[in-house]
Amino acid sequence: MEYERLVKKAMGMGADFCDVRVVTSDGFRLNLLQSQTRDMASSTSSGAGIRVLLGGAWGFASTSKLTDTALEDCCTIAVKLAKNCASRVKQADKFKIPDSLEFKSGHHVVSTRGDYEQTPHEEKINAILALDKRTRASSPAVKNCAVYYHDNLVNTLLVNSAGARVEKSIGCISGVIEVTAIEGGSAEEGQEVFSHVGCWNTIDEEALDVLADSAAAQAVRLLSAKPCPSGKFTIVVDNKLGGLFVHEAIGHACEADELLSGNSVLEGKLGKKVGNEVVTITDDGSVLGRFGYSPVDSEGIPGCRTVLIEKGVVTAFMHDLETATRMGAEPTGNGRAQSYDSVPIVRMTNTSLERGDWTRDELIADTRSGIYCQNWVYGYTEPEKGTFLFKCKEARIIEGGRLTNLVKGAALSGKILNILASIDAIADDFGESGGMCGKKGQSVGTSDGAPHFRVHNVVVGGSEE
Amino acid sequence: MSLRFSHDDLDLEPKVNAITAIIQGYQDIKHYEIYCSAQSVISIELEKDAIKTAEFSKDIGIGVRLANGHGQSAFSYTSDLSAGSMQQMVKRIVALVGKSTRDKDFHSFAEKTPVTKLPASKLFDKRIEGLEIEDATSLVFDTLERARGVGDPRIYSVNIDLGAGSEKVLVLNSNGVDAREQYTSIDLSCSVTSKSGRTMTSDSDFQAGRALGMVSAGVGESAARRSLATLGKVRIKTGVYPIILSPRAAAAVIGSTIEEAADAELLQQQKSFLSSEAGERIAPEFLSIVDNAKSTRYSCLNSRSFDGEGTGSTTTKIVDEGVFRSGLYDSYTAGKGGTKNTANASRASYRSLPGISPSNMIIQADKAHVAKLDEIVAGIKLGILFDDTGDSPDVASGDFSGLISTGFLIQAGAIARPVSLAAFGINFRDLLNGIELVGDDVKDVAGTVCPSILLKGVQISSEIG
């Protein structure tokens, strides 16, 4: 099928803009539970999504059948959906993708089929079994190890009514290592995530060993941890928890669709100071080594570096085609879709808090009383309320500038704008980790990074007064 | 255009016969399971009072699990139902089977069990199947009108999502399982952001069910009233408060925790705090928690005649008069544990392997411990009505800390002002044992059926930001 023909058909039916995304993917997944390979699956899938903008409304239809008939039907349905909605669009909300917008056609090949097929599944299975063995041997307290592994190679072809034709082929690996330690009737879990852009032939297997060791050590360590005290504290945040903070608390509030829907605490804050001047936050899809790498987004816009907050001042938001058009900004390459059957929406790529000039040790030594919070269990924000909560995996009490007792169960919460103003010191180190971010039922790869930093007056809801 | 499938789409019988014949050509394969699903979905998104996107998708395919006599198993799927593609899929799975670990705990896929068909009228509504995009759009705009109709200028923005789907499922396996059923579902959610001065807050309401009549535009009005009610928050002092969990919070706090903790996979891996509690009292004697896939009351959202492996639906007493009686099992975990399969295998589509999840979870108390909600509130001098949280406990330890994202102060026996964000911390065992009474206001919260629940003292930390 000449996919451009579908675009022409939609335009002939009255569309103002149309794009067609055809996605084919190969994937392999494996869950290792109690030393058994479980849920091992190898799959191939393909499908197409056709999106039509007409009279200020989007219509989108997708099919897993790539036959001419199915695609033609899909195109007709997308136009019909858009027309139906267009009749309800208020004049003030109508928009058109500007003709002046330049899409860059091209090929973006990070991984080839050859790369993907170079490693037999057996080799990956053996490597994962070795991680299980390694963690179990690390301590008698380690009773269980679970590894959830997933890889894929995704090929995407995008054509649109502006004449763009973009192809990309990217391999990805992601997973989780969970280790359970049990002693004296109490159980604790250590967890590490791994992610990699590329295929197994370029993965660093030694790095996986380090993560497995870390998950096991954490599980054992937590067996002796006491409950975290609750109250207001000065906290020092490590790279992993810091990355989550940047992603959840700031990143989501900087997604322009959240602003347009009236759901962001940063609405009306462009150009205004919202944080301490040590705070600079960026999103950059063009960084190849990180899991949010997006050389070109699902709408054909190249990934780029966007400075969201510079020295505490809101300088830009992340955009897709629609939000950029409606807000009079340039698209930033953040229009990303999970697969052919989902519409692109504004998503983060690689989001970072930029480095400062302290060292981690100086941050701790300079804190008379507080908590050093490490790694995360989960976190979320409610951007419209401007609030957040992060569960951190483990923490250490800081007394007189020194790390003392190990504690667990710390839940950090607060208001985004208050916290941004309360960050007073940032270290010169940097750590990042990748993972899957969910929004509106879609999951895409992102990476979040931060140096160690210090925040005052954070409410910690532990389980001990 | 509607959610109806064509006859060709649903004529999966010849495809299933073809796959069975292909599988039977492999001598080493002793067990097979074929899962077919055909799904069509319409969704409409309204953002900040304006129609944004209408989507339609159709997805039909087959997933196959194979295992040999050593318990080695693997899975794959395809949406390409041509003979060549199905042959390739089976070949791919057979190759993978030989690479998986031998599993002595695998006995076979689901055994054939009696399947009592639920009334089709409880699972399938022709009005949803015949829903036209124009009807769906009208429902969304009626919902907007009801939200705006509250007439309060503090309502800042209204976002609405409507999803409606039709699905046909067919499961058969080498043990003679042959189960098929059709479902429809619809969900309507409305989120309203309200502003008063510098304060912005948001709340939502939703309805869902298998019949069109389960949703109504009235959800717009209730969402608006909920949102407005959360303006004007007051700070509360850190301390220990009696708590009333609303049905929504009870579903989030108790339903979600039991759902995870009773998962047989986690129980067997010793990763649940319930792992060592079989036959032990974990809650007051008056409290029971039941999983009932055969329920024809309430929304029937998770009702089904058989589970994702074709096992006939059952009713499972998870907690019976305060005693932990049973986890939730699929065929593998039941075989491994030498216990009854509770028919809790669930699958999202042909693309996914079965996971364990509850069907309709019902939390109930004996009559002596049910009181009118008004009377429960009237009996509290100073407490909190806890209405929502996004948090979940550490299932391994049962420790539970998080945020009360929506809550109201109870003062002198009456519900007063909304409370500013507050953090709570408790162990889930203590939470269950702290249940004193339940209300008479039973609600179905997306498949979890529960009343309001009164808890004695819970540690609350405040104030945030």
Interface residues (C-beta under 8 A of the other chain):
Chain A: L33 Q34 S35 Q36 T37 R38 D39 M40 A41 S42 S43 T44 S45 S46 G47 A57 W58 G59 F60 A61 S62 T63 S64 K65 I77 A78 K80 L81 A82 N84 C85 R88 V89 K90 D93 H121 E122 I125 L129 K143 N144 A146 T180 I182 G185 S186 A187 E188 E189 P227 S230 G231 D257 L260 S261 G262 N263 V265 D341 V343 V377 Y378 Y380 E382 E384 K385 G386 T387 L389 K391 K408 G409 A410 A411 S413 G414 K415 N418 I419 V459 V460 G461 G462 S463 E464 E465
Chain B: M1 I44 E47 K48 A50 I51 K52 T53 A54 E55 F56 S57 K58 D59 I60 G61 S73 A74 F75 S76 Y77 T78 S79 D80 R92 I93 L96 K99 S100 T101 D103 D105 I133 E134 T137 F141 Y156 S157 N159 S191 T193 M200 T201 S202 T238 E265 Q268 Q269 Q270 K271 F273 S275 S276 Y332 R351 L353 G390 D391 S392 D394 A396 S397 D399 S401 G402 L403 S405 L421 A423 F424 G425 I426 N427 Q459 S461 S462 E463 I464 G465
